[in-house]
Amino acid sequence: MVTAVTSAFGDPTRRGIYLFAREQDGGVTATEVAQRFALHPNVARHHLDKLAAGGYLEIEVSRGGKAGAGRPAKHYRVSDRTPAPAFPVRHDDLLVTLLGRALARIPRREAEALAEEVGLEYGRLMASSIGGASEDAQRSFRSALHIVADALTAHGFAAHAEKHGNQLRIVSEHCPFGDAAIENPVICAVDRGMVRGMLGSIYGQASTELAASMAKGDDVCVTSVEA
């Protein structure tokens, strides 16, 4: 039970979406959630489906348009049979703190290399659930960046891809590592590795560089990328 609740509500955005759905008598759609939380519709749908899989939301499919024509629309409603959950303590916060303290005992260069390696491997794992480059050989570098940003958002980074001058970059407005990253900025190498790992799998080799970091006092985290 604890594992199921943590899976459904371990992400703060997902908790907010659940509470938003509880307030809507007619349920919500992925489009409405995307607009409310400034998410890509696919990311919003991912969160809603995760809540539905845990039994916290019910899915009602309706066909719009005249005489039932048109693409079926999914409405997600809070299940009457499901009591409001008591949100669990996020045990991953403790793990991130432990990771930060462990990295602090290692020389900085080695710690950053280790953190980036972990991120790289995890990024490749994330990409395997998206689909590799072989599934779309014509995928552009820019479209790959948007896919990576959406995947990061689903993991709590609130990220988006953008062009800044002649430079392409991924901007993250939230850091899921919280205070642990502020106390141990080497943790930032983890998400740099995640970007490299995902891009390497869904597009091809790319170089990344951390251009700004909330852990170092910037308003957002910025990872510059180059194919």
Protein Blocks (a to p, Z undefined) as FASTA:
>chain_A
ZZmmmmmmmpmklmmmmmmmmmpmnopafklmmmmnopafklmmmmmmmmmmnopaccdd
ddedeehiajddddddddfklccddddddfklmmmmmmmmmmmmpcfklmmmmmmmmmmm
mmmmmmmmnopfklommbcfklmmmmmmmmmmmnonopadddehjaccdddfbdfklmml
mmmmmlmmmmmmmmmmmmmmmnoccddddfbdfknopabdcddddZZ
